[in-house]
Amino acid sequence: MSVPSVALATRLTVAFEGRPLDYALLWWRGALLTLLSLGLYLPWAWQSCRRWRLAHTRIGGHALDCTLAPRQLLPLVVALQLQGLLTWQSWALWGGPGLLGGLLLLLSSLPGLQWRFWRLSWGHLCWRGRPLSFDGPLRRAWWMLGPLPWLGAVGLTLPWLTSQVALHAPAQLPPLLSALLLGALPVALLLWPWLLWRRQRWLACHLSYAGERLHCGLEAAEVYALCLDLARGPFLLLSALLLGAALLWPWAGALPPLLAGGLDGLGLAGADWVARGLRIGGPTLVLTAALLLLPLGWPLAAGLQDLTLSKVRTDRLQMHSQTRTPRLARMAWQELAAVACSAGLWWPLAQLRWWRRRIAGVSVLVQGDPARWHLPQALPAPGPRPRGRARGVRPVAEAAA
């Protein structure tokens, strides 16, 4: 009589236990040592904070772990420092062309650095003593990861370009704003989610756990819905601002003389101050755009990770996240407002609160007992192949596996 192979599904609880003050002290110590070491301590600081979070996160009573040695990340930090130093020196020696060359070199090397970081960080993440493994090929990583930083760089360059046109060719500003409103923004809105979906799906499909490759069912339409849900308000606001600027610009030519006259009445060199303000307008717009995108980028990255988490599975393990996008956006604005009001002192606590709230919505469903997934490999080497009715033992081993 043979025993049927039946694997029972078990839902494991995910819990986080840890004192926020302990994490804040650990984070600030790492930040201080990183500053004193000119950035060389960054791998140790990052790894200590990550291991603390993982060690206090338990799935089914078993804590996560990361066995990565920080010295393995040190070459990545040194490479970024050397590229930053090279860009600075090129800018000092050759001006704008040197800065452009340094930034192009940095953007070209980012996919390789990202691939190496993924290989190290994911390949040393463990649960129940078994690590994840990432086997994505480097050549494919350049094709998958390369367009994203280039598109981001183009997006940050547009405010500077707009300010330069306003300074040197004011008559060309209305058609430029119209082109941005009707061309660049819709193209970016369509292209960016597709690149994110392709990147996230490629990463998930090259991860495996306990010898089983992860299957990813993430669809591009789901990523588009996530991006639209988060970017609807900022996109409409930015479109209204661009449209208003394009319509009012023909009458804005009188504004600089009015400002200059008012400053002259206060005893200041009005024309010089107005010209200086127009010159620094580009960097100011870039910084403002970056600060406005931070509250959008944080929940977008988290929502994309949670969405991917709910779509990946193996034959024995499946995860799910119940975190909703509007809730992520509200959390991001609240935490970043607290960081701004505390002059940055709240940042480690914001990280931990963000981690705790996202962990609270995650559940894990496993088939069978994870402790016995590798039972056949852990047994001694088998002797002669059994004959006759002794073959009925095989379904039992399969059920245990």
BELCOR-V333942 format. One record per residue. N is the residue number from 1. RES is the residue in three letters. D_FIRST is the distance of its C-alpha to the first C-alpha in Angstrom with 2 decimals. Layout:
N:RES:D_FIRST ; N:RES:D_FIRST
This chain:
1:MET:0.00 ; 2:SER:3.80 ; 3:VAL:6.72 ; 4:PRO:9.56 ; 5:SER:12.84 ; 6:VAL:15.36 ; 7:ALA:18.81 ; 8:LEU:21.14 ; 9:ALA:24.80 ; 10:THR:27.33 ; 11:ARG:31.10 ; 12:LEU:33.07 ; 13:THR:36.66 ; 14:VAL:39.48 ; 15:ALA:42.43 ; 16:PHE:45.66 ; 17:GLU:47.51 ; 18:GLY:50.83 ; 19:ARG:54.53 ; 20:PRO:56.61 ; 21:LEU:59.57 ; 22:ASP:57.62 ; 23:TYR:56.64 ; 24:ALA:60.22 ; 25:LEU:61.68 ; 26:LEU:59.23 ; 27:TRP:60.08 ; 28:TRP:63.82 ; 29:ARG:63.78 ; 30:GLY:62.02 ; 31:ALA:64.51 ; 32:LEU:67.45 ; 33:LEU:66.26 ; 34:THR:65.58 ; 35:LEU:69.17 ; 36:LEU:70.62 ; 37:SER:68.73 ; 38:LEU:69.73 ; 39:GLY:66.15 ; 40:LEU:64.61 ; 41:TYR:62.71 ; 42:LEU:60.96 ; 43:PRO:57.58 ; 44:TRP:57.41 ; 45:ALA:58.46 ; 46:TRP:55.94 ; 47:GLN:53.06 ; 48:SER:53.93 ; 49:CYS:54.03 ; 50:ARG:50.79 ; 51:ARG:48.94 ; 52:TRP:50.38 ; 53:ARG:49.08 ; 54:LEU:45.61 ; 55:ALA:45.42 ; 56:HIS:46.18 ; 57:THR:43.65 ; 58:ARG:40.18 ; 59:ILE:37.02 ; 60:GLY:34.40 ; 61:GLY:36.48 ; 62:HIS:36.71 ; 63:ALA:40.14 ; 64:LEU:40.91 ; 65:ASP:42.83 ; 66:CYS:44.95 ; 67:THR:45.37 ; 68:LEU:48.17 ; 69:ALA:51.23 ; 70:PRO:54.38 ; 71:ARG:56.25 ; 72:GLN:54.02 ; 73:LEU:55.56 ; 74:LEU:59.10 ; 75:PRO:59.77 ; 76:LEU:59.07 ; 77:VAL:61.58 ; 78:VAL:64.15 ; 79:ALA:63.76 ; 80:LEU:64.46 ; 81:GLN:67.42 ; 82:LEU:68.89 ; 83:GLN:68.59 ; 84:GLY:70.26 ; 85:LEU:73.04 ; 86:LEU:73.52 ; 87:THR:73.78 ; 88:TRP:76.32 ; 89:GLN:78.43 ; 90:SER:78.35 ; 91:TRP:79.51 ; 92:ALA:82.31 ; 93:LEU:83.49 ; 94:TRP:83.09 ; 95:GLY:82.80 ; 96:GLY:80.80 ; 97:PRO:79.65 ; 98:GLY:78.38 ; 99:LEU:76.43 ; 100:LEU:74.96 ; 101:GLY:73.92 ; 102:GLY:72.26 ; 103:LEU:70.31 ; 104:LEU:69.19 ; 105:LEU:67.94 ; 106:LEU:66.04 ; 107:LEU:64.42 ; 108:SER:63.44 ; 109:SER:61.73 ; 110:LEU:59.83 ; 111:PRO:56.74 ; 112:GLY:56.29 ; 113:LEU:56.74 ; 114:GLN:54.31 ; 115:TRP:51.67 ; 116:ARG:52.18 ; 117:PHE:52.01 ; 118:TRP:48.72 ; 119:ARG:47.24 ; 120:LEU:48.27 ; 121:SER:47.66 ; 122:TRP:44.26 ; 123:GLY:42.98 ; 124:HIS:43.50 ; 125:LEU:42.12 ; 126:CYS:39.15 ; 127:TRP:36.59 ; 128:ARG:34.23 ; 129:GLY:35.75 ; 130:ARG:34.83 ; 131:PRO:37.81 ; 132:LEU:38.35 ; 133:SER:39.59 ; 134:PHE:42.16 ; 135:ASP:42.56 ; 136:GLY:45.12 ; 137:PRO:47.62 ; 138:LEU:51.23 ; 139:ARG:52.75 ; 140:ARG:50.77 ; 141:ALA:51.69 ; 142:TRP:55.37 ; 143:TRP:54.80 ; 144:MET:52.65 ; 145:LEU:54.64 ; 146:GLY:58.15 ; 147:PRO:59.40 ; 148:LEU:58.81 ; 149:PRO:61.45 ; 150:TRP:63.91 ; 151:LEU:63.62 ; 152:GLY:64.08 ; 153:ALA:67.14 ; 154:VAL:68.67 ; 155:GLY:68.12 ; 156:LEU:69.94 ; 157:THR:72.75 ; 158:LEU:73.66 ; 159:PRO:75.47 ; 160:TRP:77.56 ; 161:LEU:78.39 ; 162:THR:79.44 ; 163:SER:81.79 ; 164:GLN:83.37 ; 165:VAL:84.05 ; 166:ALA:85.55 ; 167:LEU:87.80 ; 168:HIS:88.97 ; 169:ALA:88.58 ; 170:PRO:88.53 ; 171:ALA:89.09 ; 172:GLN:85.73 ; 173:LEU:83.71 ; 174:PRO:83.22 ; 175:PRO:81.68 ; 176:LEU:79.50 ; 177:LEU:78.21 ; 178:SER:77.63 ; 179:ALA:75.64 ; 180:LEU:73.51 ; 181:LEU:72.93 ; 182:LEU:72.19 ; 183:GLY:70.66 ; 184:ALA:69.39 ; 185:LEU:67.73 ; 186:PRO:65.76 ; 187:VAL:64.65 ; 188:ALA:63.52 ; 189:LEU:61.72 ; 190:LEU:59.79 ; 191:LEU:59.22 ; 192:TRP:58.31 ; 193:PRO:55.11 ; 194:TRP:53.87 ; 195:LEU:54.45 ; 196:LEU:52.68 ; 197:TRP:49.65 ; 198:ARG:49.52 ; 199:ARG:49.89 ; 200:GLN:47.27 ; 201:ARG:44.65 ; 202:TRP:45.31 ; 203:LEU:44.89 ; 204:ALA:41.60 ; 205:CYS:40.10 ; 206:HIS:40.89 ; 207:LEU:39.18 ; 208:SER:35.72 ; 209:TYR:33.80 ; 210:ALA:31.00 ; 211:GLY:30.98 ; 212:GLU:30.62 ; 213:ARG:33.71 ; 214:LEU:35.10 ; 215:HIS:35.41 ; 216:CYS:38.64 ; 217:GLY:39.22 ; 218:LEU:42.81 ; 219:GLU:45.19 ; 220:ALA:48.93 ; 221:ALA:49.80 ; 222:GLU:48.30 ; 223:VAL:50.50 ; 224:TYR:53.51 ; 225:ALA:52.95 ; 226:LEU:52.73 ; 227:CYS:55.92 ; 228:LEU:57.82 ; 229:ASP:56.83 ; 230:LEU:58.31 ; 231:ALA:61.22 ; 232:ARG:62.55 ; 233:GLY:65.17 ; 234:PRO:66.43 ; 235:PHE:66.52 ; 236:LEU:68.62 ; 237:LEU:70.92 ; 238:LEU:71.43 ; 239:SER:72.06 ; 240:ALA:74.65 ; 241:LEU:76.38 ; 242:LEU:76.57 ; 243:LEU:77.84 ; 244:GLY:80.43 ; 245:ALA:81.59 ; 246:ALA:81.96 ; 247:LEU:84.01 ; 248:LEU:86.21 ; 249:TRP:86.86 ; 250:PRO:90.00 ; 251:TRP:91.64 ; 252:ALA:90.28 ; 253:GLY:92.91 ; 254:ALA:95.31 ; 255:LEU:92.96 ; 256:PRO:93.59 ; 257:PRO:97.41 ; 258:LEU:97.12 ; 259:LEU:95.01 ; 260:ALA:97.42 ; 261:GLY:100.39 ; 262:GLY:98.86 ; 263:LEU:98.17 ; 264:ASP:101.70 ; 265:GLY:103.03 ; 266:LEU:101.24 ; 267:GLY:102.95 ; 268:LEU:100.00 ; 269:ALA:99.79 ; 270:GLY:97.94 ; 271:ALA:97.53 ; 272:ASP:96.06 ; 273:TRP:93.59 ; 274:VAL:92.40 ; 275:ALA:92.00 ; 276:ARG:90.06 ; 277:GLY:87.75 ; 278:LEU:87.01 ; 279:ARG:86.25 ; 280:ILE:83.69 ; 281:GLY:82.22 ; 282:GLY:79.60 ; 283:PRO:78.01 ; 284:THR:78.25 ; 285:LEU:76.39 ; 286:VAL:73.66 ; 287:LEU:73.22 ; 288:THR:73.21 ; 289:ALA:70.59 ; 290:ALA:68.36 ; 291:LEU:68.73 ; 292:LEU:67.95 ; 293:LEU:64.87 ; 294:LEU:63.40 ; 295:PRO:62.43 ; 296:LEU:60.90 ; 297:GLY:59.15 ; 298:TRP:57.44 ; 299:PRO:55.50 ; 300:LEU:54.94 ; 301:ALA:53.21 ; 302:ALA:51.17 ; 303:GLY:50.29 ; 304:LEU:49.24 ; 305:GLN:46.97 ; 306:ASP:45.39 ; 307:LEU:45.00 ; 308:THR:43.31 ; 309:LEU:41.08 ; 310:SER:39.78 ; 311:LYS:39.07 ; 312:VAL:37.21 ; 313:ARG:33.50 ; 314:THR:30.73 ; 315:ASP:27.11 ; 316:ARG:26.47 ; 317:LEU:29.93 ; 318:GLN:32.49 ; 319:MET:35.90 ; 320:HIS:38.42 ; 321:SER:42.06 ; 322:GLN:43.91 ; 323:THR:47.38 ; 324:ARG:49.87 ; 325:THR:52.68 ; 326:PRO:55.66 ; 327:ARG:54.53 ; 328:LEU:54.37 ; 329:ALA:57.89 ; 330:ARG:59.27 ; 331:MET:57.73 ; 332:ALA:59.27 ; 333:TRP:62.73 ; 334:GLN:62.66 ; 335:GLU:61.58 ; 336:LEU:64.00 ; 337:ALA:66.81 ; 338:ALA:66.15 ; 339:VAL:66.21 ; 340:ALA:69.53 ; 341:CYS:71.10 ; 342:SER:70.14 ; 343:ALA:71.42 ; 344:GLY:67.96 ; 345:LEU:67.18 ; 346:TRP:64.44 ; 347:TRP:62.49 ; 348:PRO:59.86 ; 349:LEU:59.32 ; 350:ALA:58.99 ; 351:GLN:56.32 ; 352:LEU:54.34 ; 353:ARG:54.74 ; 354:TRP:53.63 ; 355:TRP:50.52 ; 356:ARG:49.70 ; 357:ARG:50.09 ; 358:ARG:47.95 ; 359:ILE:45.15 ; 360:ALA:45.19 ; 361:GLY:44.02 ; 362:VAL:41.06 ; 363:SER:37.41 ; 364:VAL:34.29 ; 365:LEU:30.83 ; 366:VAL:27.93 ; 367:GLN:24.28 ; 368:GLY:22.20 ; 369:ASP:23.90 ; 370:PRO:26.71 ; 371:ALA:26.72 ; 372:ARG:23.34 ; 373:TRP:24.16 ; 374:HIS:25.14 ; 375:LEU:22.60 ; 376:PRO:21.45 ; 377:GLN:25.20 ; 378:ALA:25.98 ; 379:LEU:23.64 ; 380:PRO:25.28 ; 381:ALA:25.34 ; 382:PRO:22.22 ; 383:GLY:22.78 ; 384:PRO:21.86 ; 385:ARG:19.06 ; 386:PRO:15.84 ; 387:ARG:15.05 ; 388:GLY:12.48 ; 389:ARG:8.86 ; 390:ALA:10.40 ; 391:ARG:10.58 ; 392:GLY:7.23 ; 393:VAL:9.80 ; 394:ARG:11.90 ; 395:PRO:10.81 ; 396:VAL:11.50 ; 397:ALA:14.85 ; 398:GLU:15.58 ; 399:ALA:15.17 ; 400:ALA:17.42 ; 401:ALA:19.82
